[in-house]
Amino acid sequence: MGRILLLAADGRLQVFVSPFVLWELERVLARPKIGFEPGKIRETLEALKEVAHVVQPKTKVDVIASHEPDNRILECALAAKADVLVTGDLKDIRPLGRFEGIEILTPREFLYKYFPPT
């Protein structure tokens, strides 16, 4: 289990996902570049579901034109009233830096800023 999920399991932070985020994560983990085996994908998704709160976004967002489905990620962050959106999407989401007051960081940036190594 990744460090962010461990922190969530310990109650040190809250994680929010939407059904789309779960679907997108499953799709991304299955890519050859990432290379997760089907069993590892299921294990990761189950671990995430155990610690995450599922939100149902109500607000439609149309900020990212280059890859429209990424707007669903922003919608999830809004529905969660998130302080930080953690993403590995370096092409379309991370470059925004902030969205509606929500800080956008990579997992590494997030951990370094909020849970630095001791």
Biopython code that builds the backbone (N, CA, C, O; Angstrom):
import numpy as np
from Bio.PDB.StructureBuilder import StructureBuilder

atoms = [
    (1, "MET", "N", (0.862, -1.176, 0.000)),
    (1, "MET", "CA", (0.000, 0.000, 0.000)),
    (1, "MET", "C", (0.899, 1.226, 0.000)),
    (1, "MET", "O", (1.899, 1.261, 0.717)),
    (2, "GLY", "N", (0.555, 2.227, -0.792)),
    (2, "GLY", "CA", (1.353, 3.428, -0.889)),
    (2, "GLY", "C", (1.312, 4.258, 0.389)),
    (2, "GLY", "O", (0.412, 4.105, 1.214)),
    (3, "ARG", "N", (2.270, 5.111, 0.535)),
    (3, "ARG", "CA", (2.392, 5.917, 1.757)),
    (3, "ARG", "C", (1.163, 6.793, 1.984)),
    (3, "ARG", "O", (0.731, 6.955, 3.125)),
    (4, "ILE", "N", (0.597, 7.355, 0.933)),
    (4, "ILE", "CA", (-0.584, 8.207, 1.105)),
    (4, "ILE", "C", (-1.746, 7.386, 1.646)),
    (4, "ILE", "O", (-2.477, 7.853, 2.520)),
    (5, "LEU", "N", (-1.928, 6.168, 1.137)),
    (5, "LEU", "CA", (-3.005, 5.316, 1.642)),
    (5, "LEU", "C", (-2.742, 4.913, 3.094)),
    (5, "LEU", "O", (-3.675, 4.822, 3.892)),
    (6, "LEU", "N", (-1.491, 4.674, 3.435)),
    (6, "LEU", "CA", (-1.156, 4.354, 4.826)),
    (6, "LEU", "C", (-1.468, 5.524, 5.758)),
    (6, "LEU", "O", (-1.975, 5.327, 6.863)),
    (7, "LEU", "N", (-1.164, 6.733, 5.313)),
    (7, "LEU", "CA", (-1.478, 7.921, 6.108)),
    (7, "LEU", "C", (-2.986, 8.062, 6.284)),
    (7, "LEU", "O", (-3.457, 8.434, 7.359)),
    (8, "ALA", "N", (-3.736, 7.769, 5.237)),
    (8, "ALA", "CA", (-5.200, 7.826, 5.326)),
    (8, "ALA", "C", (-5.719, 6.753, 6.272)),
    (8, "ALA", "O", (-6.617, 7.012, 7.072)),
    (9, "ALA", "N", (-5.160, 5.551, 6.186)),
    (9, "ALA", "CA", (-5.575, 4.447, 7.068)),
    (9, "ALA", "C", (-5.281, 4.784, 8.528)),
    (9, "ALA", "O", (-6.009, 4.351, 9.422)),
    (10, "ASP", "N", (-4.223, 5.551, 8.776)),
    (10, "ASP", "CA", (-3.872, 5.974, 10.130)),
    (10, "ASP", "C", (-4.682, 7.189, 10.587)),
    (10, "ASP", "O", (-4.519, 7.652, 11.716)),
    (11, "GLY", "N", (-5.551, 7.703, 9.720)),
    (11, "GLY", "CA", (-6.386, 8.850, 10.072)),
    (11, "GLY", "C", (-5.665, 10.177, 10.019)),
    (11, "GLY", "O", (-6.146, 11.166, 10.573)),
    (12, "ARG", "N", (-4.514, 10.218, 9.360)),
    (12, "ARG", "CA", (-3.728, 11.457, 9.310)),
    (12, "ARG", "C", (-4.132, 12.371, 8.164)),
    (12, "ARG", "O", (-3.736, 13.536, 8.129)),
    (13, "LEU", "N", (-4.917, 11.851, 7.228)),
    (13, "LEU", "CA", (-5.465, 12.665, 6.148)),
    (13, "LEU", "C", (-6.701, 11.966, 5.611)),
    (13, "LEU", "O", (-6.915, 10.778, 5.855)),
    (14, "GLN", "N", (-7.504, 12.711, 4.883)),
    (14, "GLN", "CA", (-8.696, 12.151, 4.266)),
    (14, "GLN", "C", (-8.479, 12.077, 2.762)),
    (14, "GLN", "O", (-7.909, 12.983, 2.153)),
    (15, "VAL", "N", (-8.945, 10.983, 2.179)),
    (15, "VAL", "CA", (-8.854, 10.772, 0.739)),
    (15, "VAL", "C", (-10.279, 10.713, 0.198)),
    (15, "VAL", "O", (-11.149, 10.061, 0.775)),
    (16, "PHE", "N", (-10.503, 11.401, -0.912)),
    (16, "PHE", "CA", (-11.802, 11.402, -1.566)),
    (16, "PHE", "C", (-11.641, 10.944, -2.998)),
    (16, "PHE", "O", (-10.672, 11.303, -3.667)),
    (17, "VAL", "N", (-12.575, 10.162, -3.465)),
    (17, "VAL", "CA", (-12.607, 9.713, -4.851)),
    (17, "VAL", "C", (-14.050, 9.792, -5.339)),
    (17, "VAL", "O", (-14.987, 9.896, -4.547)),
    (18, "SER", "N", (-14.203, 9.742, -6.636)),
    (18, "SER", "CA", (-15.527, 9.622, -7.242)),
    (18, "SER", "C", (-15.530, 8.305, -8.018)),
    (18, "SER", "O", (-14.469, 7.714, -8.223)),
    (19, "PRO", "N", (-16.677, 7.845, -8.446)),
    (19, "PRO", "CA", (-16.687, 6.642, -9.282)),
    (19, "PRO", "C", (-15.788, 6.794, -10.512)),
    (19, "PRO", "O", (-15.119, 5.841, -10.910)),
    (20, "PHE", "N", (-15.770, 7.975, -11.107)),
    (20, "PHE", "CA", (-14.901, 8.191, -12.271)),
    (20, "PHE", "C", (-13.434, 8.044, -11.889)),
    (20, "PHE", "O", (-12.662, 7.438, -12.632)),
    (21, "VAL", "N", (-13.038, 8.589, -10.745)),
    (21, "VAL", "CA", (-11.641, 8.506, -10.309)),
    (21, "VAL", "C", (-11.243, 7.046, -10.128)),
    (21, "VAL", "O", (-10.144, 6.654, -10.521)),
    (22, "LEU", "N", (-12.110, 6.246, -9.547)),
    (22, "LEU", "CA", (-11.814, 4.819, -9.380)),
    (22, "LEU", "C", (-11.659, 4.135, -10.734)),
    (22, "LEU", "O", (-10.742, 3.338, -10.930)),
    (23, "TRP", "N", (-12.541, 4.443, -11.652)),
    (23, "TRP", "CA", (-12.470, 3.863, -12.994)),
    (23, "TRP", "C", (-11.182, 4.292, -13.701)),
    (23, "TRP", "O", (-10.498, 3.471, -14.311)),
    (24, "GLU", "N", (-10.864, 5.564, -13.614)),
    (24, "GLU", "CA", (-9.663, 6.097, -14.270)),
    (24, "GLU", "C", (-8.400, 5.484, -13.671)),
    (24, "GLU", "O", (-7.469, 5.147, -14.402)),
    (25, "LEU", "N", (-8.363, 5.340, -12.366)),
    (25, "LEU", "CA", (-7.200, 4.731, -11.722)),
    (25, "LEU", "C", (-7.016, 3.296, -12.197)),
    (25, "LEU", "O", (-5.898, 2.874, -12.491)),
    (26, "GLU", "N", (-8.097, 2.556, -12.270)),
    (26, "GLU", "CA", (-8.018, 1.174, -12.757)),
    (26, "GLU", "C", (-7.467, 1.130, -14.179)),
    (26, "GLU", "O", (-6.626, 0.292, -14.506)),
    (27, "ARG", "N", (-7.950, 2.039, -15.014)),
    (27, "ARG", "CA", (-7.503, 2.106, -16.411)),
    (27, "ARG", "C", (-6.020, 2.468, -16.499)),
    (27, "ARG", "O", (-5.282, 1.864, -17.277)),
    (28, "VAL", "N", (-5.587, 3.430, -15.722)),
    (28, "VAL", "CA", (-4.195, 3.888, -15.763)),
    (28, "VAL", "C", (-3.253, 2.807, -15.237)),
    (28, "VAL", "O", (-2.195, 2.573, -15.821)),
    (29, "LEU", "N", (-3.623, 2.153, -14.153)),
    (29, "LEU", "CA", (-2.754, 1.113, -13.592)),
    (29, "LEU", "C", (-2.577, -0.068, -14.540)),
    (29, "LEU", "O", (-1.575, -0.780, -14.469)),
    (30, "ALA", "N", (-3.543, -0.275, -15.423)),
    (30, "ALA", "CA", (-3.472, -1.390, -16.371)),
    (30, "ALA", "C", (-2.604, -1.077, -17.592)),
    (30, "ALA", "O", (-2.290, -1.980, -18.368)),
    (31, "ARG", "N", (-2.217, 0.174, -17.771)),
    (31, "ARG", "CA", (-1.386, 0.535, -18.920)),
    (31, "ARG", "C", (-0.049, -0.200, -18.857)),
    (31, "ARG", "O", (0.500, -0.400, -17.774)),
    (32, "PRO", "N", (0.476, -0.603, -20.017)),
    (32, "PRO", "CA", (1.780, -1.284, -20.031)),
    (32, "PRO", "C", (2.891, -0.467, -19.359)),
    (32, "PRO", "O", (3.778, -1.038, -18.725)),
    (33, "LYS", "N", (2.847, 0.843, -19.492)),
    (33, "LYS", "CA", (3.864, 1.724, -18.907)),
    (33, "LYS", "C", (3.910, 1.572, -17.376)),
    (33, "LYS", "O", (4.985, 1.639, -16.780)),
    (34, "ILE", "N", (2.755, 1.370, -16.750)),
    (34, "ILE", "CA", (2.683, 1.199, -15.302)),
    (34, "ILE", "C", (2.875, -0.274, -14.952)),
    (34, "ILE", "O", (3.623, -0.616, -14.036)),
    (35, "GLY", "N", (2.193, -1.129, -15.691)),
    (35, "GLY", "CA", (2.431, -2.560, -15.607)),
    (35, "GLY", "C", (1.885, -3.313, -14.413)),
    (35, "GLY", "O", (2.419, -4.366, -14.066)),
    (36, "PHE", "N", (0.838, -2.813, -13.770)),
    (36, "PHE", "CA", (0.249, -3.558, -12.667)),
    (36, "PHE", "C", (-0.456, -4.804, -13.210)),
    (36, "PHE", "O", (-1.162, -4.741, -14.215)),
    (37, "GLU", "N", (-0.255, -5.917, -12.540)),
    (37, "GLU", "CA", (-0.984, -7.149, -12.866)),
    (37, "GLU", "C", (-2.423, -6.989, -12.382)),
    (37, "GLU", "O", (-2.679, -6.216, -11.459)),
    (38, "PRO", "N", (-3.375, -7.716, -12.998)),
    (38, "PRO", "CA", (-4.787, -7.588, -12.587)),
    (38, "PRO", "C", (-5.007, -7.762, -11.081)),
    (38, "PRO", "O", (-5.805, -7.036, -10.488)),
    (39, "GLY", "N", (-4.318, -8.704, -10.465)),
    (39, "GLY", "CA", (-4.472, -8.909, -9.024)),
    (39, "GLY", "C", (-3.990, -7.719, -8.212)),
    (39, "GLY", "O", (-4.608, -7.354, -7.212)),
    (40, "LYS", "N", (-2.896, -7.116, -8.636)),
    (40, "LYS", "CA", (-2.343, -5.939, -7.956)),
    (40, "LYS", "C", (-3.275, -4.736, -8.132)),
    (40, "LYS", "O", (-3.420, -3.925, -7.217)),
    (41, "ILE", "N", (-3.903, -4.622, -9.301)),
    (41, "ILE", "CA", (-4.865, -3.539, -9.531)),
    (41, "ILE", "C", (-6.036, -3.691, -8.568)),
    (41, "ILE", "O", (-6.431, -2.727, -7.913)),
    (42, "ARG", "N", (-6.595, -4.904, -8.479)),
    (42, "ARG", "CA", (-7.722, -5.150, -7.567)),
    (42, "ARG", "C", (-7.329, -4.842, -6.119)),
    (42, "ARG", "O", (-8.086, -4.213, -5.380)),
    (43, "GLU", "N", (-6.144, -5.291, -5.731)),
    (43, "GLU", "CA", (-5.653, -5.059, -4.374)),
    (43, "GLU", "C", (-5.533, -3.563, -4.083)),
    (43, "GLU", "O", (-5.929, -3.099, -3.014)),
    (44, "THR", "N", (-4.992, -2.822, -5.031)),
    (44, "THR", "CA", (-4.827, -1.374, -4.862)),
    (44, "THR", "C", (-6.176, -0.677, -4.757)),
    (44, "THR", "O", (-6.374, 0.175, -3.891)),
    (45, "LEU", "N", (-7.106, -1.038, -5.641)),
    (45, "LEU", "CA", (-8.431, -0.415, -5.613)),
    (45, "LEU", "C", (-9.176, -0.752, -4.321)),
    (45, "LEU", "O", (-9.857, 0.106, -3.758)),
    (46, "GLU", "N", (-9.054, -1.977, -3.853)),
    (46, "GLU", "CA", (-9.715, -2.366, -2.596)),
    (46, "GLU", "C", (-9.123, -1.604, -1.416)),
    (46, "GLU", "O", (-9.858, -1.156, -0.536)),
    (47, "ALA", "N", (-7.794, -1.454, -1.390)),
    (47, "ALA", "CA", (-7.147, -0.690, -0.317)),
    (47, "ALA", "C", (-7.619, 0.761, -0.338)),
    (47, "ALA", "O", (-7.861, 1.359, 0.711)),
    (48, "LEU", "N", (-7.745, 1.316, -1.529)),
    (48, "LEU", "CA", (-8.215, 2.691, -1.669)),
    (48, "LEU", "C", (-9.654, 2.815, -1.189)),
    (48, "LEU", "O", (-9.984, 3.747, -0.456)),
    (49, "LYS", "N", (-10.502, 1.898, -1.589)),
    (49, "LYS", "CA", (-11.913, 1.948, -1.192)),
    (49, "LYS", "C", (-12.085, 1.831, 0.321)),
    (49, "LYS", "O", (-13.045, 2.362, 0.880)),
    (50, "GLU", "N", (-11.162, 1.141, 0.983)),
    (50, "GLU", "CA", (-11.241, 0.994, 2.440)),
    (50, "GLU", "C", (-10.997, 2.299, 3.181)),
    (50, "GLU", "O", (-11.534, 2.503, 4.270)),
    (51, "VAL", "N", (-10.192, 3.186, 2.602)),
    (51, "VAL", "CA", (-9.836, 4.418, 3.313)),
    (51, "VAL", "C", (-10.456, 5.679, 2.704)),
    (51, "VAL", "O", (-10.472, 6.730, 3.344)),
    (52, "ALA", "N", (-10.962, 5.580, 1.486)),
    (52, "ALA", "CA", (-11.451, 6.771, 0.784)),
    (52, "ALA", "C", (-12.943, 6.999, 1.005)),
    (52, "ALA", "O", (-13.712, 6.066, 1.236)),
    (53, "HIS", "N", (-13.314, 8.243, 0.928)),
    (53, "HIS", "CA", (-14.713, 8.649, 0.929)),
    (53, "HIS", "C", (-15.114, 8.837, -0.532)),
    (53, "HIS", "O", (-14.409, 9.508, -1.286)),
    (54, "VAL", "N", (-16.224, 8.259, -0.930)),
    (54, "VAL", "CA", (-16.681, 8.392, -2.310)),
    (54, "VAL", "C", (-17.664, 9.560, -2.391)),
    (54, "VAL", "O", (-18.647, 9.618, -1.653)),
    (55, "VAL", "N", (-17.377, 10.481, -3.298)),
    (55, "VAL", "CA", (-18.256, 11.631, -3.521)),
    (55, "VAL", "C", (-18.894, 11.521, -4.894)),
    (55, "VAL", "O", (-18.354, 10.892, -5.803)),
    (56, "GLN", "N", (-20.040, 12.141, -5.021)),
    (56, "GLN", "CA", (-20.760, 12.192, -6.295)),
    (56, "GLN", "C", (-20.766, 13.649, -6.754)),
    (56, "GLN", "O", (-21.593, 14.434, -6.289)),
    (57, "PRO", "N", (-19.856, 14.025, -7.658)),
    (57, "PRO", "CA", (-19.791, 15.426, -8.096)),
    (57, "PRO", "C", (-21.118, 15.888, -8.700)),
    (57, "PRO", "O", (-21.782, 15.155, -9.432)),
    (58, "LYS", "N", (-21.477, 17.124, -8.369)),
    (58, "LYS", "CA", (-22.708, 17.734, -8.884)),
    (58, "LYS", "C", (-22.405, 18.892, -9.832)),
    (58, "LYS", "O", (-23.231, 19.258, -10.668)),
    (59, "THR", "N", (-21.204, 19.466, -9.686)),
    (59, "THR", "CA", (-20.814, 20.628, -10.490)),
    (59, "THR", "C", (-20.057, 20.175, -11.720)),
    (59, "THR", "O", (-19.127, 19.376, -11.622)),
    (60, "LYS", "N", (-20.449, 20.680, -12.878)),
    (60, "LYS", "CA", (-19.779, 20.376, -14.141)),
    (60, "LYS", "C", (-18.638, 21.367, -14.335)),
    (60, "LYS", "O", (-18.811, 22.568, -14.129)),
    (61, "VAL", "N", (-17.476, 20.863, -14.730)),
    (61, "VAL", "CA", (-16.285, 21.681, -14.957)),
    (61, "VAL", "C", (-15.845, 21.508, -16.404)),
    (61, "VAL", "O", (-15.886, 20.406, -16.952)),
    (62, "ASP", "N", (-15.425, 22.612, -17.016)),
    (62, "ASP", "CA", (-14.938, 22.570, -18.398)),
    (62, "ASP", "C", (-13.705, 23.464, -18.502)),
    (62, "ASP", "O", (-13.720, 24.491, -19.179)),
    (63, "VAL", "N", (-12.635, 23.052, -17.817)),
    (63, "VAL", "CA", (-11.409, 23.840, -17.748)),
    (63, "VAL", "C", (-10.324, 23.267, -18.648)),
    (63, "VAL", "O", (-9.566, 24.015, -19.266)),
    (64, "ILE", "N", (-10.246, 21.947, -18.721)),
    (64, "ILE", "CA", (-9.193, 21.281, -19.482)),
    (64, "ILE", "C", (-9.759, 20.848, -20.831)),
    (64, "ILE", "O", (-10.511, 19.878, -20.920)),
    (65, "ALA", "N", (-9.390, 21.578, -21.873)),
    (65, "ALA", "CA", (-9.897, 21.272, -23.212)),
    (65, "ALA", "C", (-9.082, 20.177, -23.895)),
    (65, "ALA", "O", (-9.616, 19.433, -24.718)),
    (66, "SER", "N", (-7.796, 20.072, -23.562)),
    (66, "SER", "CA", (-6.917, 19.124, -24.245)),
    (66, "SER", "C", (-7.239, 17.662, -23.924)),
    (66, "SER", "O", (-6.951, 16.775, -24.727)),
    (67, "HIS", "N", (-7.826, 17.410, -22.771)),
    (67, "HIS", "CA", (-8.230, 16.049, -22.396)),
    (67, "HIS", "C", (-9.455, 16.183, -21.499)),
    (67, "HIS", "O", (-9.344, 16.149, -20.274)),
    (68, "GLU", "N", (-10.605, 16.333, -22.110)),
    (68, "GLU", "CA", (-11.852, 16.653, -21.423)),
    (68, "GLU", "C", (-12.162, 15.755, -20.229)),
    (68, "GLU", "O", (-12.663, 16.264, -19.226)),
    (69, "PRO", "N", (-11.894, 14.439, -20.275)),
    (69, "PRO", "CA", (-12.198, 13.607, -19.103)),
    (69, "PRO", "C", (-11.465, 14.027, -17.825)),
    (69, "PRO", "O", (-11.919, 13.710, -16.726)),
    (70, "ASP", "N", (-10.344, 14.732, -17.954)),
    (70, "ASP", "CA", (-9.633, 15.194, -16.756)),
    (70, "ASP", "C", (-10.467, 16.180, -15.945)),
    (70, "ASP", "O", (-10.210, 16.383, -14.758)),
    (71, "ASN", "N", (-11.452, 16.786, -16.571)),
    (71, "ASN", "CA", (-12.350, 17.675, -15.839)),
    (71, "ASN", "C", (-13.114, 16.919, -14.749)),
    (71, "ASN", "O", (-13.513, 17.517, -13.750)),
    (72, "ARG", "N", (-13.318, 15.622, -14.930)),
    (72, "ARG", "CA", (-14.005, 14.811, -13.906)),
    (72, "ARG", "C", (-13.185, 14.764, -12.615)),
    (72, "ARG", "O", (-13.739, 14.684, -11.519)),
    (73, "ILE", "N", (-11.858, 14.814, -12.759)),
    (73, "ILE", "CA", (-10.979, 14.818, -11.585)),
    (73, "ILE", "C", (-11.181, 16.126, -10.811)),
    (73, "ILE", "O", (-11.282, 16.123, -9.584)),
    (74, "LEU", "N", (-11.237, 17.226, -11.534)),
    (74, "LEU", "CA", (-11.470, 18.523, -10.897)),
    (74, "LEU", "C", (-12.841, 18.561, -10.237)),
    (74, "LEU", "O", (-12.997, 19.133, -9.159)),
    (75, "GLU", "N", (-13.824, 17.961, -10.872)),
    (75, "GLU", "CA", (-15.176, 17.903, -10.303)),
    (75, "GLU", "C", (-15.174, 17.142, -8.980)),
    (75, "GLU", "O", (-15.864, 17.530, -8.036)),
    (76, "CYS", "N", (-14.406, 16.071, -8.913)),
    (76, "CYS", "CA", (-14.283, 15.297, -7.677)),
    (76, "CYS", "C", (-13.674, 16.164, -6.576)),
    (76, "CYS", "O", (-14.167, 16.164, -5.447)),
    (77, "ALA", "N", (-12.625, 16.889, -6.888)),
    (77, "ALA", "CA", (-11.969, 17.748, -5.891)),
    (77, "ALA", "C", (-12.935, 18.814, -5.372)),
    (77, "ALA", "O", (-12.950, 19.111, -4.178)),
    (78, "LEU", "N", (-13.732, 19.383, -6.262)),
    (78, "LEU", "CA", (-14.730, 20.368, -5.830)),
    (78, "LEU", "C", (-15.772, 19.736, -4.924)),
    (78, "LEU", "O", (-16.108, 20.293, -3.879)),
    (79, "ALA", "N", (-16.285, 18.578, -5.315)),
    (79, "ALA", "CA", (-17.309, 17.893, -4.518)),
    (79, "ALA", "C", (-16.784, 17.531, -3.133)),
    (79, "ALA", "O", (-17.534, 17.546, -2.157)),
    (80, "ALA", "N", (-15.503, 17.208, -3.048)),
    (80, "ALA", "CA", (-14.882, 16.837, -1.779)),
    (80, "ALA", "C", (-14.528, 18.059, -0.926)),
    (80, "ALA", "O", (-14.178, 17.925, 0.247)),
    (81, "LYS", "N", (-14.621, 19.245, -1.521)),
    (81, "LYS", "CA", (-14.163, 20.467, -0.851)),
    (81, "LYS", "C", (-12.712, 20.284, -0.404)),
    (81, "LYS", "O", (-12.338, 20.603, 0.725)),
    (82, "ALA", "N", (-11.915, 19.759, -1.328)),
    (82, "ALA", "CA", (-10.523, 19.407, -1.052)),
    (82, "ALA", "C", (-9.645, 20.639, -0.853)),
    (82, "ALA", "O", (-9.888, 21.700, -1.427)),
    (83, "ASP", "N", (-8.637, 20.468, -0.038)),
    (83, "ASP", "CA", (-7.594, 21.478, 0.109)),
    (83, "ASP", "C", (-6.505, 21.239, -0.933)),
    (83, "ASP", "O", (-5.902, 22.177, -1.455)),
    (84, "VAL", "N", (-6.266, 19.939, -1.227)),
    (84, "VAL", "CA", (-5.203, 19.549, -2.154)),
    (84, "VAL", "C", (-5.736, 18.462, -3.074)),
    (84, "VAL", "O", (-6.421, 17.540, -2.629)),
    (85, "LEU", "N", (-5.418, 18.575, -4.359)),
    (85, "LEU", "CA", (-5.686, 17.523, -5.326)),
    (85, "LEU", "C", (-4.335, 16.889, -5.643)),
    (85, "LEU", "O", (-3.423, 17.572, -6.110)),
    (86, "VAL", "N", (-4.204, 15.600, -5.394)),
    (86, "VAL", "CA", (-2.958, 14.887, -5.654)),
    (86, "VAL", "C", (-3.123, 14.112, -6.951)),
    (86, "VAL", "O", (-4.041, 13.305, -7.092)),
    (87, "THR", "N", (-2.227, 14.365, -7.896)),
    (87, "THR", "CA", (-2.356, 13.750, -9.215)),
    (87, "THR", "C", (-0.990, 13.402, -9.795)),
    (87, "THR", "O", (0.013, 14.062, -9.520)),
    (88, "GLY", "N", (-0.982, 12.364, -10.591)),
    (88, "GLY", "CA", (0.214, 12.011, -11.352)),
    (88, "GLY", "C", (0.139, 12.532, -12.770)),
    (88, "GLY", "O", (1.053, 12.307, -13.563)),
    (89, "ASP", "N", (-0.942, 13.229, -13.103)),
    (89, "ASP", "CA", (-1.140, 13.765, -14.453)),
    (89, "ASP", "C", (-0.313, 15.040, -14.611)),
    (89, "ASP", "O", (-0.737, 16.127, -14.218)),
    (90, "LEU", "N", (0.866, 14.882, -15.190)),
    (90, "LEU", "CA", (1.781, 16.015, -15.362)),
    (90, "LEU", "C", (1.480, 16.829, -16.608)),
    (90, "LEU", "O", (1.997, 17.935, -16.765)),
    (91, "LYS", "N", (0.657, 16.299, -17.490)),
    (91, "LYS", "CA", (0.398, 16.973, -18.759)),
    (91, "LYS", "C", (-0.739, 17.985, -18.669)),
    (91, "LYS", "O", (-0.601, 19.109, -19.151)),
    (92, "ASP", "N", (-1.856, 17.607, -18.062)),
    (92, "ASP", "CA", (-3.031, 18.471, -18.118)),
    (92, "ASP", "C", (-3.484, 19.034, -16.767)),
    (92, "ASP", "O", (-3.941, 20.175, -16.698)),
    (93, "ILE", "N", (-3.362, 18.244, -15.693)),
    (93, "ILE", "CA", (-3.900, 18.695, -14.413)),
    (93, "ILE", "C", (-2.855, 19.423, -13.576)),
    (93, "ILE", "O", (-3.106, 20.546, -13.137)),
    (94, "ARG", "N", (-1.693, 18.820, -13.343)),
    (94, "ARG", "CA", (-0.666, 19.427, -12.483)),
    (94, "ARG", "C", (-0.260, 20.819, -12.945)),
    (94, "ARG", "O", (-0.044, 21.688, -12.100)),
    (95, "PRO", "N", (-0.144, 21.076, -14.260)),
    (95, "PRO", "CA", (0.255, 22.418, -14.693)),
    (95, "PRO", "C", (-0.702, 23.535, -14.254)),
    (95, "PRO", "O", (-0.317, 24.704, -14.243)),
    (96, "LEU", "N", (-1.940, 23.189, -13.893)),
    (96, "LEU", "CA", (-2.863, 24.221, -13.423)),
    (96, "LEU", "C", (-2.357, 24.854, -12.126)),
    (96, "LEU", "O", (-2.606, 26.033, -11.875)),
    (97, "GLY", "N", (-1.654, 24.085, -11.307)),
    (97, "GLY", "CA", (-1.114, 24.606, -10.048)),
    (97, "GLY", "C", (-2.158, 24.758, -8.959)),
    (97, "GLY", "O", (-1.974, 24.286, -7.837)),
    (98, "ARG", "N", (-3.249, 25.418, -9.296)),
    (98, "ARG", "CA", (-4.392, 25.618, -8.391)),
    (98, "ARG", "C", (-5.650, 25.610, -9.224)),
    (98, "ARG", "O", (-5.645, 25.950, -10.407)),
    (99, "PHE", "N", (-6.730, 25.210, -8.573)),
    (99, "PHE", "CA", (-8.037, 25.258, -9.224)),
    (99, "PHE", "C", (-9.070, 25.563, -8.153)),
    (99, "PHE", "O", (-9.245, 24.798, -7.205)),
    (100, "GLU", "N", (-9.755, 26.694, -8.315)),
    (100, "GLU", "CA", (-10.793, 27.095, -7.355)),
    (100, "GLU", "C", (-10.259, 27.047, -5.917)),
    (100, "GLU", "O", (-10.965, 26.624, -5.002)),
    (101, "GLY", "N", (-9.018, 27.482, -5.729)),
    (101, "GLY", "CA", (-8.411, 27.510, -4.410)),
    (101, "GLY", "C", (-7.825, 26.187, -3.947)),
    (101, "GLY", "O", (-7.280, 26.106, -2.847)),
    (102, "ILE", "N", (-7.927, 25.147, -4.772)),
    (102, "ILE", "CA", (-7.416, 23.823, -4.427)),
    (102, "ILE", "C", (-5.996, 23.696, -4.981)),
    (102, "ILE", "O", (-5.776, 23.836, -6.184)),
    (103, "GLU", "N", (-5.053, 23.434, -4.107)),
    (103, "GLU", "CA", (-3.664, 23.249, -4.524)),
    (103, "GLU", "C", (-3.550, 21.921, -5.277)),
    (103, "GLU", "O", (-4.153, 20.927, -4.871)),
    (104, "ILE", "N", (-2.788, 21.898, -6.364)),
    (104, "ILE", "CA", (-2.605, 20.679, -7.160)),
    (104, "ILE", "C", (-1.136, 20.265, -7.086)),
    (104, "ILE", "O", (-0.244, 21.011, -7.491)),
    (105, "LEU", "N", (-0.902, 19.053, -6.557)),
    (105, "LEU", "CA", (0.457, 18.556, -6.369)),
    (105, "LEU", "C", (0.581, 17.118, -6.859)),
    (105, "LEU", "O", (-0.407, 16.388, -6.930)),
    (106, "THR", "N", (1.793, 16.724, -7.191)),
    (106, "THR", "CA", (2.065, 15.313, -7.458)),
    (106, "THR", "C", (2.123, 14.589, -6.113)),
    (106, "THR", "O", (2.255, 15.239, -5.077)),
    (107, "PRO", "N", (2.029, 13.268, -6.108)),
    (107, "PRO", "CA", (2.164, 12.553, -4.836)),
    (107, "PRO", "C", (3.468, 12.880, -4.111)),
    (107, "PRO", "O", (3.466, 13.073, -2.895)),
    (108, "ARG", "N", (4.558, 12.943, -4.830)),
    (108, "ARG", "CA", (5.860, 13.258, -4.224)),
    (108, "ARG", "C", (5.860, 14.657, -3.605)),
    (108, "ARG", "O", (6.317, 14.845, -2.478)),
    (109, "GLU", "N", (5.345, 15.632, -4.350)),
    (109, "GLU", "CA", (5.277, 17.003, -3.825)),
    (109, "GLU", "C", (4.403, 17.063, -2.564)),
    (109, "GLU", "O", (4.751, 17.720, -1.583)),
    (110, "PHE", "N", (3.272, 16.368, -2.614)),
    (110, "PHE", "CA", (2.359, 16.341, -1.476)),
    (110, "PHE", "C", (3.040, 15.774, -0.231)),
    (110, "PHE", "O", (2.990, 16.373, 0.843)),
    (111, "LEU", "N", (3.671, 14.623, -0.388)),
    (111, "LEU", "CA", (4.330, 13.995, 0.758)),
    (111, "LEU", "C", (5.469, 14.865, 1.287)),
    (111, "LEU", "O", (5.625, 15.007, 2.499)),
    (112, "TYR", "N", (6.255, 15.442, 0.399)),
    (112, "TYR", "CA", (7.379, 16.269, 0.818)),
    (112, "TYR", "C", (6.888, 17.507, 1.580)),
    (112, "TYR", "O", (7.480, 17.900, 2.585)),
    (113, "LYS", "N", (5.803, 18.112, 1.091)),
    (113, "LYS", "CA", (5.299, 19.344, 1.710)),
    (113, "LYS", "C", (4.575, 19.073, 3.033)),
    (113, "LYS", "O", (4.790, 19.791, 4.010)),
    (114, "TYR", "N", (3.732, 18.060, 3.074)),
    (114, "TYR", "CA", (2.875, 17.842, 4.239)),
    (114, "TYR", "C", (3.337, 16.738, 5.188)),
    (114, "TYR", "O", (2.964, 16.733, 6.361)),
    (115, "PHE", "N", (4.139, 15.810, 4.692)),
    (115, "PHE", "CA", (4.629, 14.700, 5.514)),
    (115, "PHE", "C", (6.106, 14.448, 5.180)),
    (115, "PHE", "O", (6.462, 13.368, 4.710)),
    (116, "PRO", "N", (6.962, 15.451, 5.426)),
    (116, "PRO", "CA", (8.366, 15.303, 5.030)),
    (116, "PRO", "C", (9.065, 14.183, 5.791)),
    (116, "PRO", "O", (8.690, 13.844, 6.913)),
    (117, "PRO", "N", (10.096, 13.614, 5.153)),
    (117, "PRO", "CA", (10.852, 12.568, 5.844)),
    (117, "PRO", "C", (11.496, 13.124, 7.106)),
    (117, "PRO", "O", (11.883, 14.291, 7.162)),
    (118, "THR", "N", (11.601, 12.282, 8.098)),
    (118, "THR", "CA", (12.193, 12.756, 9.374)),
    (118, "THR", "C", (13.652, 12.420, 9.465)),
    (118, "THR", "O", (14.299, 12.743, 10.462)),
]
sb = StructureBuilder()
sb.init_structure("model")
sb.init_model(0)
sb.init_chain("A")
sb.init_seg("    ")
for serial, (resi, resn, name, xyz) in enumerate(atoms, 1):
    if name == "N":
        sb.init_residue(resn, " ", resi, " ")
    sb.init_atom(name, np.array(xyz, "f"), 0.0, 1.0, " ", f" {name:<3s}", serial, name[0])
structure = sb.get_structure()
